């Protein structure tokens, strides 16, 4: 449980680091994956587990790098438009997409409790971003759209990552994350050039923020979570991992002065509660 708590707390700062870096989404994603991947490879070398990286260099791990890159590009763009808290909250709706994919794969309908959890979460999301949506700024609406796209690519990433660490040689989670991180950085390099962004970082704060994003958010946080998940009950793991969007929202309020009211806070509580219930009762109906 301690590793899960630590990992969730670490990745909750990822959105804060992205906001502080103040660079293009493609640039922050590139440095996140590059620094995180190198950190994980250093850990593999230090523990004499480099052969595990060779086993991870096959389609599932490399293929999910594409989805991870798309996930990060959309999420980082969403952060820049609507802030760390909302971007992380909307992105975590991947829980419902992953379960829907499982239902399609098994040809079994979702459980009624899961559908109820989805309804609760959607009501919460409406209270946070839906009220007066048409009257919001184009930037805000675009940020919500990026957040919803994040949830789609996040779900695809989770599904392919699961395949990468269970198929064939069962690549260790650390090795799979190391390989897909550097593969993702390689994919992002031409994107940075193509959008006219620069690899040069404008300020010392940008350098420190991206270093923190790569080491804390990408390498240490995900490593702690992957190790902690193996020994935790699913319900407990779902509850603990909900700490990430909760803390991200809190950091947005504390560090960036995000305005909040009672209706919005109630919406956040409903959305988080629905996401948690969805993660716990998710899965197709047994027949």
Secondary structure per residue as TSV (DSSP state, phi and psi in degrees):
chain	resnum	aa	ss	phi	psi
A	1	X	-	360.0	-35.6
A	2	X	H	-62.2	-41.0
A	3	X	H	-64.9	-40.0
A	4	X	H	-64.0	-44.2
A	5	X	H	-60.7	-44.7
A	6	X	H	-63.5	-44.7
A	7	X	H	-64.5	-43.5
A	8	X	H	-63.0	-39.3
A	9	X	H	-65.1	-40.4
A	10	X	H	-61.8	-50.6
A	11	X	H	-74.0	-14.9
A	12	X	H	-66.4	-22.8
A	13	X	T	-84.7	-7.7
A	14	X	H	-57.4	-47.0
A	15	X	H	-64.1	-34.2
A	16	X	H	-64.7	-44.5
A	17	X	H	-60.8	-41.0
A	18	X	H	-61.6	-44.5
A	19	X	H	-63.6	-42.5
A	20	X	H	-69.7	-30.8
A	21	X	H	-64.6	-34.8
A	22	X	-	53.6	49.0
A	23	X	S	-127.9	173.5
A	24	X	-	-61.3	148.3
A	25	X	H	-53.7	-39.3
A	26	X	H	-66.0	-34.4
A	27	X	H	-71.5	-45.9
A	28	X	H	-64.9	-37.8
A	29	X	H	-66.7	-39.8
A	30	X	H	-61.0	-49.0
A	31	X	H	-69.5	-34.9
A	32	X	H	-58.6	-50.6
A	33	X	H	-72.3	-38.8
A	34	X	H	-65.0	-49.6
A	35	X	H	-68.0	-42.5
A	36	X	H	-63.4	-42.8
A	37	X	H	-63.4	-44.2
A	38	X	H	-63.8	-37.9
A	39	X	H	-63.3	-43.1
A	40	X	H	-67.8	-37.7
A	41	X	H	-65.8	-36.2
A	42	X	H	-63.8	-39.2
A	43	X	H	-66.8	-38.7
A	44	X	H	-62.3	-42.6
A	45	X	H	-65.9	-41.0
A	46	X	H	-65.3	-30.0
A	47	X	T	-99.9	9.9
A	48	X	T	57.5	42.6
A	49	X	-	-116.4	20.9
A	50	X	H	-58.1	-34.0
A	51	X	H	-56.3	-28.0
A	52	X	H	-64.2	-30.3
A	53	X	H	-67.2	-36.8
A	54	X	H	-64.2	-37.2
A	55	X	H	-68.1	-26.3
A	56	X	H	-80.6	-12.5
A	57	X	-	-83.2	64.8
A	58	X	S	-138.9	177.8
A	59	X	H	-51.9	-48.4
A	60	X	H	-56.1	-47.6
A	61	X	H	-69.5	-42.3
A	62	X	H	-71.6	-36.1
A	63	X	H	-65.6	-39.0
A	64	X	H	-73.3	-12.9
A	65	X	H	-61.8	-34.5
A	66	X	H	-62.7	-45.8
A	67	X	H	-67.4	-36.4
A	68	X	H	-65.5	-40.4
A	69	X	H	-61.5	-46.8
A	70	X	H	-63.0	-39.3
A	71	X	H	-58.9	-49.6
A	72	X	H	-67.4	-40.1
A	73	X	H	-59.5	-46.1
A	74	X	H	-69.0	-41.7
A	75	X	H	-66.9	-44.8
A	76	X	H	-64.3	-37.2
A	77	X	H	-65.7	-40.2
A	78	X	H	-63.1	-40.7
A	79	X	H	-58.7	-43.9
A	80	X	H	-65.4	-26.0
A	81	X	H	-92.9	-40.8
A	82	X	H	-124.0	2.3
A	83	X	-	95.5	162.4
A	84	X	H	-61.2	-40.4
A	85	X	H	-65.3	-56.1
A	86	X	H	-66.2	-40.2
A	87	X	H	-59.7	-41.7
A	88	X	H	-71.0	-39.4
A	89	X	H	-61.7	-49.5
A	90	X	H	-65.6	-39.9
A	91	X	H	-61.7	-28.6
A	92	X	T	-76.2	1.3
A	93	X	T	-71.2	0.3
A	94	X	H	-56.8	-25.1
A	95	X	H	-52.4	-43.7
A	96	X	H	-73.8	-34.1
A	97	X	H	-70.8	-39.3
A	98	X	H	-62.6	-43.1
A	99	X	H	-67.8	-38.4
A	100	X	H	-62.3	-39.9
A	101	X	H	-63.8	-39.5
A	102	X	H	-64.8	-38.0
A	103	X	H	-65.5	-40.2
A	104	X	H	-66.7	-42.1
A	105	X	H	-64.2	-37.2
A	106	X	H	-93.7	-5.8
A	107	X	T	58.5	38.0
A	108	X	-	-127.2	138.5
A	109	X	-	-70.8	153.1
A	110	X	B	-63.2	156.6
A	111	X	-	-70.0	148.9
A	112	X	H	-55.4	-37.1
A	113	X	H	-63.1	-34.7
A	114	X	H	-67.3	-42.5
A	115	X	H	-63.0	-37.5
A	116	X	H	-65.1	-40.9
A	117	X	H	-62.6	-39.1
A	118	X	H	-64.3	-41.3
A	119	X	H	-62.4	-41.6
A	120	X	H	-62.1	-46.1
A	121	X	H	-64.3	-40.0
A	122	X	H	-67.1	-37.5
A	123	X	H	-61.4	-43.0
A	124	X	H	-62.7	-43.3
A	125	X	H	-62.5	-37.7
A	126	X	I	-62.1	-42.9
A	127	X	I	-64.0	-31.8
A	128	X	I	-80.5	-47.6
A	129	X	I	-123.2	-13.5
A	130	X	I	-84.0	-32.6
A	131	X	T	-64.9	121.7
A	132	X	T	65.8	29.0
A	133	X	G	-60.1	-39.9
A	134	X	G	-63.7	-27.2
A	135	X	G	-87.5	-2.8
A	136	X	S	-73.2	164.9
A	137	X	-	-68.7	152.9
A	138	X	H	-55.8	-34.2
A	139	X	H	-64.1	-42.2
A	140	X	H	-64.3	-47.1
A	141	X	H	-61.7	-39.9
A	142	X	H	-64.8	-38.4
A	143	X	H	-63.7	-39.7
A	144	X	H	-65.3	-40.3
A	145	X	H	-61.2	-42.8
A	146	X	H	-62.3	-38.3
A	147	X	H	-63.7	-41.3
A	148	X	H	-66.8	-38.8
A	149	X	H	-63.5	-35.8
A	150	X	H	-57.5	-44.5
A	151	X	H	-62.0	-35.1
A	152	X	H	-67.1	-50.4
A	153	X	H	-70.3	-31.6
A	154	X	H	-63.0	-43.7
A	155	X	H	-62.5	-44.6
A	156	X	H	-63.1	-37.6
A	157	X	H	-63.9	-45.2
A	158	X	H	-63.3	-42.1
A	159	X	H	-64.9	-41.7
A	160	X	H	-76.3	-31.4
A	161	X	H	-65.8	-39.9
A	162	X	H	-59.5	-41.1
A	163	X	H	-65.5	-37.8
A	164	X	H	-65.3	-32.6
A	165	X	T	-100.8	4.6
A	166	X	T	-120.1	-23.6
A	167	X	S	-82.4	152.7
A	168	X	T	53.4	-113.0
A	169	X	T	-80.8	2.4
A	170	X	-	50.7	68.2
A	171	X	-	-56.9	135.4
A	172	X	-	-61.4	143.9
A	173	X	H	-53.3	-40.7
A	174	X	H	-63.3	-41.9
A	175	X	H	-66.6	-42.6
A	176	X	H	-62.2	-44.1
A	177	X	H	-66.0	-36.5
A	178	X	H	-63.6	-47.2
A	179	X	H	-65.0	-48.4
A	180	X	H	-69.8	-27.2
A	181	X	H	-65.8	-49.9
A	182	X	H	-69.6	-35.0
A	183	X	H	-63.6	-40.4
A	184	X	H	-65.1	-39.2
A	185	X	H	-62.4	-39.7
A	186	X	H	-64.2	-38.3
A	187	X	H	-67.7	-32.5
A	188	X	H	-79.4	-24.5
A	189	X	H	-55.5	-50.2
A	190	X	H	-67.5	-25.4
A	191	X	H	-66.6	-43.1
A	192	X	H	-57.4	-45.4
A	193	X	H	-67.3	-41.7
A	194	X	H	-64.5	-33.1
A	195	X	T	-88.8	2.1
A	196	X	T	78.6	17.0
A	197	X	-	-83.6	172.6
A	198	X	-	-121.1	142.2
A	199	X	S	-75.0	-17.3
A	200	X	S	-68.8	135.0
A	201	X	-	-95.3	133.0
A	202	X	S	-71.5	-33.2
A	203	X	S	-139.1	165.1
A	204	X	H	-64.1	-32.5
A	205	X	H	-63.3	-37.6
A	206	X	H	-62.6	-43.0
A	207	X	H	-61.6	-48.4
A	208	X	H	-66.1	-39.8
A	209	X	H	-64.6	-41.8
A	210	X	H	-73.4	-31.8
A	211	X	H	-63.8	-43.7
A	212	X	H	-64.0	-38.6
A	213	X	I	-62.5	-44.0
A	214	X	I	-71.7	-45.9
A	215	X	I	-78.8	-51.4
A	216	X	I	-79.4	-51.5
A	217	X	I	-74.5	-43.3
A	218	X	I	-88.9	-51.2
A	219	X	I	-83.2	-63.4
A	220	X	I	-67.1	-45.3
A	221	X	H	-62.1	-51.0
A	222	X	H	-68.2	-33.7
A	223	X	H	-64.5	-45.5
A	224	X	H	-61.9	-40.6
A	225	X	H	-66.6	-44.8
A	226	X	H	-63.0	-35.1
A	227	X	H	-76.0	-36.8
A	228	X	H	-74.4	-28.3
A	229	X	H	-64.8	-30.0
A	230	X	T	-65.7	-26.0
A	231	X	T	-112.9	14.5
A	232	X	S	-112.8	145.7
A	233	X	-	-67.7	144.0
A	234	X	H	-54.3	-43.3
A	235	X	H	-64.0	-42.8
A	236	X	H	-67.3	-40.2
A	237	X	H	-62.5	-42.9
A	238	X	H	-61.8	-39.9
A	239	X	H	-66.7	-43.5
A	240	X	H	-67.2	-42.5
A	241	X	H	-68.0	-19.4
A	242	X	H	-66.5	-13.5
A	243	X	H	-61.8	-30.5
A	244	X	H	-62.5	-58.5
A	245	X	H	-64.5	-30.5
A	246	X	H	-64.6	-48.5
A	247	X	H	-67.2	-37.3
A	248	X	H	-59.4	-41.3
A	249	X	H	-66.1	-40.9
A	250	X	H	-63.3	-43.4
A	251	X	H	-62.1	-36.5
A	252	X	H	-62.0	-40.8
A	253	X	H	-69.6	-45.7
A	254	X	H	-74.7	-44.0
A	255	X	H	-89.3	-31.1
A	256	X	H	-118.3	5.7
A	257	X	-	65.4	33.5
A	258	X	-	-60.5	124.9
A	259	X	-	-71.2	135.2
A	260	X	-	-136.3	149.9
A	261	X	-	-129.9	174.6
A	262	X	H	-61.3	-36.6
A	263	X	H	-68.1	-43.9
A	264	X	H	-64.4	-41.6
A	265	X	H	-64.9	-37.2
A	266	X	H	-64.5	-39.0
A	267	X	H	-63.7	-41.8
A	268	X	H	-61.0	-44.1
A	269	X	H	-62.2	-42.5
A	270	X	H	-65.3	-43.8
A	271	X	H	-63.3	-45.4
A	272	X	H	-64.7	-41.0
A	273	X	H	-62.9	-42.7
A	274	X	H	-65.0	-40.3
A	275	X	H	-63.7	-42.0
A	276	X	H	-62.9	-48.6
A	277	X	H	-60.4	-38.8
A	278	X	H	-63.6	-37.7
A	279	X	H	-71.3	-27.9
A	280	X	H	-84.9	-44.1
A	281	X	H	-99.1	2.6
A	282	X	-	-58.3	156.9
A	283	X	S	123.9	155.3
A	284	X	B	-69.3	157.2
A	285	X	-	-67.6	131.4
A	286	X	-	-77.1	140.2
A	287	X	-	-125.1	360.0
